[in-house]
Every structure is written in structure tokens, then in C-alpha cells.
Amino acid sequence: MAEGQAAGEQAAETPTKDPLEPIPLIEGRQSPESLTASLLQPIQRKPGRVWWSLFFLTLGGTALFFTAITVTFVRGVGAWGNNIPVAWAYGIIDFVWWIGFGHAGTLISAILVLFQQKWRASVNRFAEAMTLFAVMQAGLFPLLHLGRPWVAYWLVPYPSTMRVWPNFRSSLPWDMVAITTYFTVSLLFWYLGLIPDLAAARDRATTRRRQFWYGLASLGWTGSARHWHHWKTGYLLLAGLATPLVLSVHTIVSFDFAIAQLPGWHSTIFPPYFVAGAIFSGLALVLTLLIPTRKPLGLDHVITDKHLDIICKLLMATGMMVGYGYLQEHFFAWYSGDEYEMAAYAYKRTGGWAWLFWYQLFSNVLVPQLFWFAKLRTNVVVVWLAAVAVDIGMWVERFTIIVPPLSHDFLPKSWEWYSPTWVDWSLLGGSMCFFGWLFLLFLKFVPPVSISEVKELHHELKEALEHQEQVRRTESLLPEKGA
């Protein structure tokens, strides 16, 4: 850890005459060789005490997670706090929350590739890994809340010889198709981007074991022009394939609610509102993970304040979209004139869980407005606390979407209060620990920043500066006007 921090400090303390210093995307006097060495350093050095402490802490939480899953399998969903009419609760809340986190990975990686946004080079690997691990957590919950997980294969839309066909009018098979497609494309996109960096780790490995495994994973990459041509072509194709998934996946997830007849759910605003909320929460999680890790890993010379500034602007923009969705929800309920719809949203604002609704508005609508101010966008303490508040607020949003309308449905005699059990809390906290454990393994064994793309960015910035310097020199040789 100390070596990585020293490398980052050395880059930051470079004299002001450094030609790359005015370009905030890469700080310090860098060369292709120094960039490769510094970006491989996190996986080459031995993990420190902090990494091991977090590793065992998250491993213990993961054990609790699988204990709660075992209890759910043995006792059934009756181990949860679900009741009549609150038949859906933490299982669906956690599912939608986790699947939403994965959308920032596709936004930063795929969409920004197509728009040729070079700033993504330093943060796309974090976002892509976050996407994979979040989708892994999300994919578990539809299996758990089925009640009969041993027949989960019924969700797959295949012709059955036993004449037991999936119910294509149910949103659960739609979720299965959306999640498996999204995970497959995200995994291929992530792995394809890794190949050149795995080859760099192979070439600089200090042990035969590391040479073997990184060599096996790099698929014989040599860095030839032919390899780069095929790599670029495949990367762009996968980016184009992954881009529509940003809209389709969470749109399909929103159909879990929009196709129901329950007041508070049956709304056409849900698909775009869910997509905006997913990207919003994903950007917040990117900031939550980036800020604590960039300095200890010695990556603050390539993950700079400029990156935080840009992501904060995106967070603020998507936060305003989410806020507009909140406004439209309540406006549509009032404008419809439906007494059940108006009652459902009135209960959100004034009922037993009203404090959660108002916290949701505070964290998801008001907190992002801090980022109108440039100083706050680069204040790491403010940015991190705001990102954590949004992470929590987006979970609370899913709670207020699901539990209050179910607990106060059409019939007053069926109204019931919902109370989660220790199994519910263990599934939520344990999935967070499982996510953290996977993320720690990613930081240890995979280059966390794309080496090839950062070096390409460095080369382009250097050429741009040289061109500007040449233009200035040429202009200085020209006679002044009116001379």
C-alpha cells in the first residue's frame, strides 16, 4: 500500500513545467513505461493488512449470506417477513436495487466508447467489474423468492416435453432473459477489454505460476497489428450490442410492477423512471468504490479530480431525471382522478413509512444539487458521503415502491404492517459483503485500470500538446498586425 501511495504522491509532486500537468485526466510526468508499471503495481505487490482485514470481514458476511439462503431453502420464504398482502418485500427490493447498480458499467463502458469519450479510460474497468458483481447478486434473488427454487428452470422459455410451459405472461421469465443476456454481454465486454492488460501482466510476471495463469487468460495475445485490429472491431461491436441493454434490462424489470393492477404500480412512467434511477444509482456506486481505493492503490495520477467532477455532473443530471419521475408519479395519480391511486400515493407521503419517502426525496433529489458547485464536485469527503446517501436512498426508493402500496391495497380489511426478519436483513447485508469480497479479489488479481486505453489517452494528449506548442511557435514567428 505504501509503495502505491508513494507512486501517486510522486506523480502529484511533479514540477509545474511538466507538459502534461495542464491536462487533468493524467497527472504528473508520465511515459508509456511508467504508466504500465504503476497500473500493474496493485496486482504485483502483496496485499497489506487493510486488504486482509476487509477480505475476512466480507468473507464472514458472505458466510452469513449463504446461511440465510440455506434457511430460505429449508424453511421456505416463510422465513422472511412477508405476509398477506405484502407478498413481495426484501427479495424484490434487493433484486431491483442490485440490478440497477449494473447500469453505470454499461453507460461508462459501452455508450461512452461509441461517443469517443476518452475520460472513461481510467474508470471503465471499475464500472464493468461492479456491473458483473452486482448482476450476480441480483440474479440470486429471483431464484430465492420463487418459493420453489428447485424448479427455477421453469423460468427458461424452452419447449417442454412434459407439457409444462413457462407462463409467458409473467414478468419472471422476462427477468430471466434480461438478466442472463445482460450478464453474458457484460462479461464478454469486460473480458475482451482485459486481454491486452492480462498480456502485459504476463510479460511482467515475476513467478512462473503468474506467467502461466496470466498467459492462459490472455489467449496468446502478442500485440500485433492483426490482434489490435480484431480487438478494436470486437470491442466496438460489443459496445453497440450492450448499449440497447441499458434501456431494455431495467425497462423489463419495471414491468414486474407496471403490468400489475395494484394502485401505485400500474403506471407507464415506470420504464423510463426505472432506467434513469438505475443509471443514477450505478454512478453513485462507482463514486463509492473509486474514492476509497484510488490513493491506496496508487492510482490517483490516472483517476483524478477531473474524473470525479465529470461523474458528479452525470450524477446530478440523472438525479434531476429521477426527481422528475417522482413528480410525474404523484401528478399522474392526482390527474387520473382514481381514488385508489390517489390514496396509495397519499399513504406514501403521510403513512407509517412516510419518513422513508421524505428521506428518499432528500437523498435522491436534494443531495445531488450540491454538485452545481465546482469545489464540492472535487471535495472527496462531500462526494463520497453524497454517493453513499444516494446508494441508501435508492434502496429506500424501491422499498417505498413495493411495501406501502402492498400493505394498503384495495381492501382495508386486508391491510397489514410489514416487519422484516433477521433473514431479510442477512440477505441484504450478506449480499453486500459478497459483492465486496468479489470486488477485493478483482482489485488483487486484475489490473483495476485499463492500461492500454490509458496509454492511448496519454499518447493523444501528448500529441495535442505538441501540436498546440507548434502552433504557438509558428504564431510567434509571424509579423504582428499593423507592423
Buried (B, 14 or more C-beta within 10 A) or exposed (E): BEBBBEBBBBBBEBEEEBEBBEBBBBBBBBEBEBBBBBBBBBBBBEBEEEBEEBBEBBBEBBBBBEBBBEBBBEEEBEBBBBBEBBEBBBBBBBBBBBBBBBBBBBBBBBBBBEEEEBBBBBBBBBBBBBBBBBBBBBBBBBBBBBEEBEEBEBBEBEEEEEEEEBEEEEBBBBBBBBBBBBBEBBBBBBBBBBBBBBBBBBBBBEEEEBBEBBBEBBEEBEEEEEBBEEBEEBBEEBBEBBBEBBBBBBBBBBBBBBBBEBBBBBBEBBBBBBBBBBBBBBBBBBBBBBBEBBBBBBBBBBBBBBBBBBBBBBBBBBBBBBBBBBEBBBEBBEEBEBEBBBBBBBBBEEBEBBEBBBBBBEBBBEBBBBBEEEEBBBBBEBBBBBBBBBBBBBBBBBBBBBBBBBBBBEEEEEEEEBEBBEBBBBBBBBBBBBBBBBBBBBBBBBBBBBBBBBBBBBEEBBEEBEEEEEEEEEEEEEEEEEE
